[in-house]
Amino acid sequence: MFIFEEASERAFAAIRAGQHVRVVGRRLSGRSSVLRELVSALESSGIPVIAASGGTIANGQVGYTIDQVAASLNLELDARNAFATVDSLSQALSPGTVIALDNVHNMDALSLQVLSAVRERIGLRFATTELPGKSRIADLPPVWPETLIWVPDLDLTSSALLAHHTLDGPVDTRLLSLVYSKSGGNTGLIVALLESARDTGLLELRNEVWVSRTGHLWNANLTSLLDGLLYDLSEEELGLVTWLAKEGPVPVSVVLQEHTEKTLHRLFEQRFVARVGDEESGLIQVWPLILSARFQQADTFSVPRPLSHGEVFAGLTAHRTHAFSLPLEGGDLAYIARGFASHEETTIQQSFLTWQANPTTENALNYLNVALGFDEERLNILSVFDASLKDSAISDRNDAVLYYRYVQWLLLVEHDRDQARALVEALFVRSPQWGPVISDIFNFLQALHGAPARAASPKQIGDSDDVLRHDARLGTALIHGDVSAIREGLEAVKGRLSLNYVRSYIEPALLFLDGSVRTSIDTAIAHRKEALARFDRVSYLTLSYTMALGAQYLGDDQLMSTSLSEASIIGRPGIVFSSIHGAIFALKAIESHQHGHHAHRDDLLREAKTVAPAVGPFFGMGTDFLTAFFELEDQPEDFDRAMAELTMRHVKMGYHVGAIQVAVAALIAQWGSRTVTALGKAFDAAPLNSYARIVHAANLLEEGDAQAATDWAHTLPEYAEEWHLIGQLWSSAVRSAAHDGREHDAKSLVEGFPRPLDSQDTDSHDTARESLERLSKREREIGLLAGELSNPEIAERLSISRRTVENHISSALKKTVSSDRAELSLRLKSFSL
């Protein structure tokens, strides 16, 4: 399977180097697939290989595995005569033979002891697979050198690729969240959940995208699969798993009242138990979560024992008296998905039933606050609006908020801007004291979704007594990059508890724009933890977005990837901040594009386009940028022109922060004089501290005076947070100079920069050659074509599948640390010469 290509290639390289290979992974993880791909590669390379597999019969029948090996060699052996068997196998096998043993943990002891003796006598190489915690060291001792390959649960991106591959089409993000939360990224479970749900009618194709019809995946077809997953557990282990599935999440101290630490540790080793939340939490749960459904015979998102907000990250101090050390690996991402979905489902159902029983405006708002944005709630939402909206003037704040929600609905769901504006204008006449409030909010809504942003003065921001109005005015100032207005607005409302949630995501953004990016990230992490504890989807999403941008700024790829995954797994945050949801998927699409995962990129881009305007206020929120980024990357002049025009369009709409971010991202991807000029104009509109040095660096590099640029770079303080982005701009300028034939300038810039630049620009000749030599013959062949041909064209020319082309390009990009396929092709051509 394509997702195991890297692991199987690593195993193949180890065998070729004369090493032994041990592949470890839980049931259904794909460890057997890795071994099968290795065997296939060995056979294709002419390396003799004998394969055998363990199972229920193999474990219970003496000599069963030896019989499999003997059959492959056309030998008749009496496995019970161990000495004679060792002699016969030693004569029949050559030292270059590889013995591939699948599921060693289920093989009989005699067979393993015999094969170990043969290995010792003639020097065979072994490739084995086993379950974690089930090693057979006593019967088949490890021999150095040995390469250990752990087959982990898939991350969210790989799970999305596998889901697309399994259903042969794009998968809705909510369905992906559901599958990931239940499977925990287990390869076999992902495939089984999707195929069984499709075959039993729980999934359907809607607008060429696979979606869940009911929000559930459980069906009886999964029972035998899950029972097989638990097959190797002891009676005590199975008892604890069953209990956790029915009662969990449960505090560790409670578990240890009934079960031993040894049992719990074994289940952690085998990945049947995972912690809940962060290191402060004392809760553990069964893993993967679909096991809960197996023992309850129902698959809903509700947790077996519903968690209160405080339990999630409060640490359960009263239960944490036992000093028990747990592994930190676990299903945090899946837990986050389950927690939000559980809270969402329960809250929506309960609030609608409450409104039906007592249809007050307050109860209507409680329902609309959580239901807006969910397509399956459309009919209920319309019924609430029809029953609650009045033609009379607004009498109190609840009425005003109700009309605000209806304006949201018209603007962002019905896409009827004219009717929404007409309603706002009517409210001015009917309710002069509330009309301006809704007008300010309406302007902010439009700005978030592609309309020009109208500024509010600092005094207006501070004077607002209404939470929603204050939120809208601060948000508008943030779009403009008006740091002074934001700071004064926050200061004016300090201590007002009703506005604390606004401060929680405005403060990190302000710190970012003001040049304190690391502090911004730390602040966002702290506030996001609180947002998760109360399942506040909007705050969690906006804070994750801020963290991702901060990580991108600092060059922390791991934090950026994690932030994006955690934001995307929780689903859409209603409708107001859906453009930020779109930005999350846009940033993930760029990430997938750079790794060569084009099918996944297209799925993410499709999701982003469902909520993103053509031009958005912050980076990633507009589809125009993505279109130019993906379609024009190999056309420098057109790319430069398009990005400069897009930057100026942002400026004219008042999207000053977004204008700077777009221009910087464009210059990093492809240097262009027009874009440098546009960046300068955007910075003039919003001279943000966080981008001052970056803009100055761009101007110096554009002037072409390498000495002046390097002299300035040497004045930057060691602790400056801009080093990464400036280094990326520097690298882009180096590539541009080299492409234009200005080798002296390129060399001067590389040698003059105070820090190491990106490896693709500054690797020594030998290091670069080593990275290219790591490529397989097929990767080199495809990589050379990647700069000129599309994936379908390469597939047709080489008579291979598009998926194979995509996988080889992705692998080559990783091995050579190339930024895109064009650079990969260029580097291969230069070394071929």
N, C-alpha and C positions, 0 to 999 in steps of 0.2 A: 504494500500500500504506500502511496506517495508520501504520507506523513512520516514514514519510518526510513526514508531514504538516507537521511544523515546518519542515523544510528547504524544501519546496515553497511554503509560505506565505511564508517569508523571500524566496525567489526572486520570487514574485508581487509582494510589496511593493516589491522593488527595481525591477522592471520598471515598476510603476505610478509610481514616483518618477523615472522617466526614466533609470535606470541599466542598464548591461549586466550580465549574469550569467554567471559561469563556474563550473560544477560539476565538481569533481575527486574521483575515487574509483577504487579499484582494480577490476579485473574482478569482476563479480558483487556489487559493493558496493551496488548500487541507484541509482547515479547516473542511469542511463537512466530509472528509475522516477520519480525526482525531476523530470526534464525532461518526462516524459509527463504527470505531474500538473500541472505548470506550464502546459503547452500546453492541457490540458483546462480549467484555471481561466481562462486567457486567452480561450479560445473562449467559455466561459460568460459572460464579462464583456463580450463584443462587441469585444474587441481583436483586430485581424487578425493572424494568425500563419501563417507558412509553415515547415513542418518537413521536415528531410532527415536522413538517417543515413548514417554511414560504415561501411565493412566491407571485406572482402577485395577485392570487385569495385570498390568506390568508390576504393580506394587505387591500384588498378592501371589504371584506365581514365580517361583524361584527360577532364575535363568531366562526370563522372558525377554529381557533386553538383549542378552547375548544371542538368543535365537533370531532376533531381528537382524543383528549384525551378521550372523552366520548366513542367513538367507540372502543378504546382499552380496555375500562373497561366494555363494553356491557351495557352502560347507555344511557338513552334517556333524554337529558337535553334541557331546553330552555335557551340558553346562554344569552338572553336579560334580563332574571330575574337573575341578578347578585347574589343577596343574597341567593336565593335558590340553585343556581349553586355552590356557595362556600360551602354551607352546604352539598350538595350531594357528591361533590368531597372529602370533608374532611372525610366523612364517608366511602367512597369507597377506599380511598388510605391509605396505612399504612405509619407511619413515616419513615420507612426505604426505601421507594420508591425513585427512582431517576427520575426526569423529564428531558428528553433530548430534547432541543429545538434548531433546526437547522435554521439559518437565522432569528434570533429574530428581526432584523431590518425590516423584511418584514411581521411581524405579526400584527394583529389588536390590538388596544389599550385595548379594553374591555377584550379580552382573557388574555393578559398579566397582567392586573390589577386583574382579578379573580385568576389566578394562584399565583400571589404574595400574595394575601390574604390567599389562602390555605396554601402556604408555611409558612406564619407567624403563622397560627393557629396550624398546626400539625408538623412543622419542617421538611419539605421535603428538599432533596438536589437537586440542579439544575446544569445541564451541558448545556451551551448555546454556540452558535456561532454567530458572528456578523462581519460586515464590520468595518474597522477602520473609526472613525469619524461618525459612524451611531449608537451610543449607544442609548438604550431605557431606560435610567435611570429613567425617569419620570414615566414610566409605570411598570417597573420591576427593582426596586432599588437593587443595589448590597448588599449582606449580608455577613458580616464577619463570619468565615474566608472564603476567596475566593482565589483560585489560578488562576492567569491570564496566559494564554499560548498564546504567539504570534507565528503565523505560518509565518516565513519569506520566502522571495524568496530563492531558493536553491543556495548554493555555487557551484563552478565549479565542484568539485568532485562529489557532490550529483547529479548534472545535468548529468554528464557523466554516473553515475550508472543508472539513470532513462532512459537516451537515450539507453543504452545497453539493459535494460529491455524492453523498448517499441518496439525496432526493433529486439529483440532477437538475438543480435550479436554486435560485436565491431563497433564503429563509428569513422570515420576518424576525426583527430583533426581539420581540417579546417571546416568540417561540424559541429562539436561540437561548434567551435568558432562562426560560422554563427548562429546556433540555440540559443546559449547563448546571443549573442549580440542582437538578435531580441526579445527574450522572457524575458530577464532580470532575468532568473532563475525562472520564474513563472511556477509552476508545470503543470497546465492544458495547458498552452500555449506550453510548451516543447512537451508534448504528442501530442497535436493537430498539431503543426508544422511538427513533424516527420511523424505522420500517414498520414496526408493529402499530404505531399510531396511525401511520398512513394506511396500512392494510385494514385496520378496523374502523376507518372513517373518522378518526379524531383530528385529522389534518385535511386541509383543502387548499387548492390553488386559487388564490384570489388576486386578480390583476398580475398573473404570472409570478406571484410570490407565495411560497408555502406559509400558511398561517395555521394557528390552532383554532379549532372550532369552539372548543369548550373551556380552554385554559387548563385542561387536565391531560395526562399522558398514560395514566395507569390503565392497563387492560390485562386480562387473564393470561394472554400469551407470554407475558413476562415472568410468570411464576416459576416455571422450570428453569429459566435462565438465571434468575436470582438465587434459586435454591442451589444451582450448580456453582454459583459464585461463592457460596458459603460451605461448599462440600468439604474442604480440608480442615475446617475448624473443629477443635475438640468440643466435647459436650459443654464444658464450662465456658469456653469462648463463645459458642453459639448462644448459650443462655444469656450472656451479657449483651451480645449484639441484639438479641430479640428484645430484651428489656429496654435497652436504650432506644430501639426503634419505636417502641410503644410509649415510653415515658420522657424521652429526651427533648431538648437539652437538659442535662442534669449536672449539678455541682460534683466535682471530683470527690469531695469528702463523702458525699452520699453514696457514690459508686463503691468506694472503698469500705463502706460498712458491710457490704454484701459480697464483694469480690476482692481477690488479691491483687496486689500491685503487679505481680508477675503476669497475671492474665491480661491486665490492662496494657502493660508494656508490649506484650505479644500482639495484641490487636492494633496498637499504634504502629508496630513494625510492619504489619500486614495491611495497613491503611484501611482498617474497618472502623476506626474511631478517629475523630478529629476534634480539635479544640474549637470553641466558638468565640469569635471576636479576637481581640488583641491579647497581649501577654497579661493584661490585668484581669481578664475574665477567668472565672473559675469553672466555667461550663464546658462540657464535652457533649458530643453528639455522635450518632451512628453515621457511618460514611461508606458508600455514597447515600445521599438522602432518599433515593428511590426505595431503599430498604424499609424505610418507615411505611411507605405505601404497601409493601409486600406483607407486612405483619398487621396492617390495619385494613387491608383489602380495599383501599380507596386512595386515590391520588389527587389530593387537593393541595393548594399551596399553604393551607393552614398548618401551623406547627402542632405537634402532638400535645404539647402543653404551651398555650399561647404565652409568649414572652411580653412582659410589660416593658415600657420604654426604659425604665431604670435598670432592669436586669441586664440589658444588652451589654453595657460597658461599665456597670457600677462595680463589677468585681466580686459581687456577692460576698462581702467581707465576713459575714457571719458563717459562711461555709468554707472559708479558705484558711482553716487553722492547720490543715495537714500539709506538711512540707513535701509535696509530691512534684517531681520535675517531669513536665510533659514535653515531648518534641514540639517544636514550633511550626512544623509543617502542618497544613490543614486546609480546609476548604473555605477560606475567608471569602473569596469571590462568590462562591456558590451560596455561602451563608448570607452575604449581603443581598444577593438576588432573592433568596427565599424570604428574608426578613421584610424587605420592601413589598414584595408581592403579597405576602401574608397580611401585612398591615393594610395594604391597599384593598384587597378583596374583602377583608372583614369590615373595614371602615366604610367602604362604599355600600355594602349590603346593609349594615346596621343603620347608617345615616339615611338611606332611602326609606327603610321601614319606619324609622322614627318620623320622617316627614309625612309619610302616608298616614300614620296614626295621629299626627298633630301638625297639619300643614301651615306652620307659621313661617314668617320671613326668615327668622333665625335658623330654623331647621332646614329651610330650603338652601340657605347659604352653606350650612354645614355639609350638605350633600354636594352642592355644586363645587365647593372648594376642592373636593377630592375626585369628583367624577368627570369634570371637564377635561377633555382630551382623550377619553377612552371611547372608541368607536362603538363598542358593544353597549354603552350606556346611552346612546343617542336618543332612543325613544323615551327613556325615563327623564333625561335632561329636558327634552322638549315639553314633557308633561309638567315638570316642575316650573319651567318658565311660563307656560300657558296659565297655570293656576296661580302663580305668584305675582306676575307683573300687573300693575294697575295703571290706569290712564290718568289718575289724579297726580297732583304734585308730590314730590318726595317729602316725606314727613320726618324722617330720621336717617341716621347713618346706615342702618341696615338696608333701607330702601335704596340709598345711593349705591351701596356696594352691590346690591342685586342688579341694578341697571348697569353697573360697571361690568359685571359678569356677562350680562346679555350683550353689551358692546363687544366684549372679548369674543363671544360666540359668533356674532355677525362678522367680525373682522377676520378672525383666525380659523374658523371652522367653515362658515358659509361663504367666506371670501367676498362678502358684500360690503365693500368699503363705503359705498354711497349711502346705503341704509344705516350703517353705523354712524357716519358723520351726521346724517339727518337726525338721528336720535339724540346725539350729543347737542346739536343746535336747538332741538326742541326742549331739552332739559334746561338749557340756559334761560329759556323763556318761562317755562313752567316752575322752575325751582332755581331762582338766581343764586341762592346761597350754596347750592350743590353743583350747579352746572359747571362752574370753573374747576371744581375738584375733578369731575369726570373728564373734563377737557384736557387737563394736564396729564391725566393717566392715559387718555386716548392718544395724545401726541407721543408719549413714551412707547406705547404699544406699537404704533406705526413705525417709530424709529427702530425698534427691535426687529421689525419685519420688512424693512426695505424702503421706508419713507424718510425724507429729510428730518434731521434731529433739530428741534427748536430748543434753544438754551433757556434755562431759568437762572435768575440772578442768585447770588449767595443769600441775600436777604429773603428772597422768596423761599429758598430751600429751608432756611432756618425757621421761618415764620410758620411753616405748615404744621398744623396740629393733627392732620389725618395721616395715619400710617401709610396707606396706599399712595396718597399724594406725595408724601415725603419720599417714599421709595422711588416713585416715578421721576421726581426732580433730581434726586441724587443719581439715578441711573442715566438720565439725560446728560448731566454734567460729566459723568464717567465716559460716555460716548464721545463727548467733545474733548476729553482730555483736560478738563478745567480743574486742575489739582487744587487750586486755591478755593474754588467754589465747593468742592467736595469736602475739603478740610474744614472750612467754616461751617458748612452744613452739619457735619458730624459733631463739631464742637457745640453748636447751638442746641443740639438735642441730647447731649450727654446726660446720662442718668435717667432717661425716659425709658422705662422697661418695655413699653409697647413697641419701641423701635430697635430693640436689641437684635432681633433677627436680621434687620436691615444692615445694622453695623457689622454683623458677623461675616457678610460677604462683600460689603463695600470696603471695609478696612484693609483686607489683604490686597484688593485691587489697587487701592490708593498707595499702599506700600510699594507695590510693584511699579507703578507709574512714577513714583517719587524716587526710585533708584535703590530701594532696599529689597531686592528680590528674594534673598535667602530668608529674611525676616517675614516677607510676604508668604512664602511657602510654609514656614513654621506656624504662622498664625492661621493660615488656611487649614492646615492639618488639625490643629487644636479645635477650630470651629467645626470642621467636618465631622470630627468624632462626636461632638454634641449633636450635630444634625442627624447622624446615624442613630444615635440613642433615641431620638424622637421620631425617626423615620421621616424627616423633612426632606422630601425629594428635591425641591427647588434649591434649597441651600446646599445640599450635598452635591448636586450637579454643578452649580455655579462655582463652588469652591474647588471641585475637582478640575474644572476648566482652568481656573486661575493657577492651580498647582501644575497642570500640564504645560501652560504657557511659561510659567516660571522655570520648570524643568527644562523646557526647550531652550530658554534663554541661557541657562547655566550649562547646558550640554549633558544633563543627567537623563540619559535615554531610558534607564530602567524606571526611574520615577515617572517619567512622562508616559511610558507604556502602561505602567500600573494604574496611573491616574485615569487614563483614557478607558482602560478596561473596566475599572470600577465604576466609572460614570456611565458607560454604555450598558452595563449589565442591569442597572436599576430601572431602565425604561424611561419613557418620556415624562417630563415633569409638568403635566397638565398642558396648557396651550400657551400661556404667556411667554415662558422661557423655552419654547420649543426650538427657537433659532439656536440657542446654546446647545441643545441636544443635537441639532444638525451639525454644529461646529465640531462637536466631539467625534461624530462619524466622519466628518470631512478630514480631520486631523488623522484619524485612524486610516482613512483611505490613502492619504499621502504616505503614511508609514508603510502600508501594504504595497503601494506602488514602488517605493524605493527598495523593497525586498523582492520585487518581481512577482508578487501574488496578485495578478491582474484580475482574476475572477473574483477574488475576495474584495479587491479594490472597487470593482464595479458594483458589487452588492452593497458595500458601504456607501458608495456615492449615490446609489439609488435611494437608500434610506435618508441620506442627508438632503437630497433634493425634494423629498416629500414635505419638508418643513423649512428649508432655507430659501431666502429671497435671492435674487440675482446679485445684489450687492448688500452686504451685511455690515453692521457697525464694528465688529471685532474680527480678528483673524480666524478664518475658517467658516465664517457665517454666510459667505456669499458663494453661489455656484459659479459665477463668472471667473473667479480666481482659479477654482478647480479645473474648469474647462481649459483655460489657457495653460495651466501648469501641466496638465496631462497631454494636451494635443499639440502644444507648440514647443515642447522642451528641446526638440531637435532642430528648431528653426530660430536661431538667435535673434535675428532682426525682428521677426514677427513677435517673438516672445517679449523682447524689450519694449516694443511699441505697445503691445497689449497691456503689459504690466504698468507702464507709465500712464496710459489712459485710465486704467482701472484705479490707480492710486489717486489721480486727480478727480475722478468721479467720487471717490470716498471723501476727498477734501470738500468738494462742492456740496455734498449732502450733510456735512457736519460730522462725518465719521473720522475724526482726526486720528484717534488711536489706531483704528483699523487701517487707515491710509499708511501710517508709518510701518505697521506690522507687515502689511502686504508688500510694501516696497523692499523692506529688509529681507523677507523670505524670498522674493523674486531675485534679488541681487545675489543671495547665497546660492540659489540654483543656477543662475546664469547672469553674468555681469552684463550691464547695459547702461550706456550713457544717459539715455532718456529716463531710465528708472532712477538713476542717481539724482538727476535734476528734480524729478517728481518727489523723491524722498526729502530733498531740501525744502521744497514748498510745504510738504505735509508737516515737517518739523517746525517750520515758521508758524504754522497755524496752532500747533500745540507743542511748545518746547519742553518736552518731558525729560526729566533728569535721567531716566533709565535708558534713553536713547541718544543723549547728547554726544557722548564719546563715539558711539557707533556711527552716527551721522557724520561726525568730523572725520572718522577713519575712511568712510566711503568717499568723502570729498577729496581727501589727500590721495587716495588710490586712483581716483578718476583723473586727477591732475597729471598722473604719470611720472611724478618725481619720486622714484623709489627711495632715494636717500632721505628726502624730507619726511616721507611716510615712516621709514624705519627709525629715524631720529625721534619722531613723535612717539612711536610705539614704546621706545625705551624709557619714556617719561611716565608711563602708566604705572601706578602702584601695584605691588605684587598681589594685593588682596582685591583688586578691582573685579567686580562681578561680570564685567563686559568681555573678559578675555575670550570666552568661547565664541560669542557672536562675531567679535572683531576677527578672531582667527578664521572663522568660516568665510567672512568677507574677503579676508586676505587670500585664502585658498582659491576663492572664486576669481579674484583678480589675477592670481598666478595662472590658473587654467586659461583665462582669457588671453593673457600675454603670450603664453605658449602656443595657443591656437592661432594667434595672429602672427606668429613667427618672431616675436620679441623675446627671444631666449635670454638675452642679457638682463632685461627687466625682470623676467620670471625668476631667474637665478638670484638676482639681487634681493628681490622681495622674500624669497625663501630663506636666504642666508641672513638677512637682516632682521627677521622677526624674532623677538626675544624668547618665544616659546615654540615648542614643536607644533607644526601645523598638522592638519588632517593627514593621515597616513597615505591617502591616495595622491597627495601632492608632494610629499617630502620623503617618502620611503627612499632609501638608497637603492641603487640599481640591483644589488644582490638580494635585498629584502623583497623588493617588488617581484624579482624573478622567482624567488622561493614561493611567494603567494600564488603566482601563476602556475608554477610547476605542481602545486597541490591539486590543480584541476584535472579531472578525468579527460580522456580523449574526447568523449561526447560533449562535455562541458565546454572545452576549447572550441570545438566545431560549431556548436550553437552560439557561443559567445561571440565568435567572429562575425556571424551573420546578424547578430542582434542589433547592431548599429544601423543596418540598412533595411532589414526586413521585419515585418510584423510577426507575431507568434503563429498565426495561421499560415503565413507564407513559408516560414521556416519548417513548420510541420509538414506542409505539402512537399517541399523540396526534399526533405530527409525521410519522408514516408513514416513519420511517427505522429503520435497524438499531440494535440495542443497542450494537454495537461503535462505531458512529458517535457515539452519545450519550456513551459512555465516553471516547472520544478528545477530543471537544469539551470535556467537563468538565475532563479532565486538562490540556488546553491553556489553558483559562481560569484554572484554579487557578495555573498557573505564571506567566501573564502578570500576574495581579493580586496575586500573593503572598498568596492567601487560604489560611487554614489548613484549611478544609473546605468542602463544597458549601453548607452552611447559611450560612456567612459570605459566600460568593460571592453567593448569592441575595440576602442582606440588603443587601449593598453595591450591587448592581445596582438593587434596588428604591429605595434611598435616593437614588441619583443620577437615577433615572427621575423621581422626584418633584421 
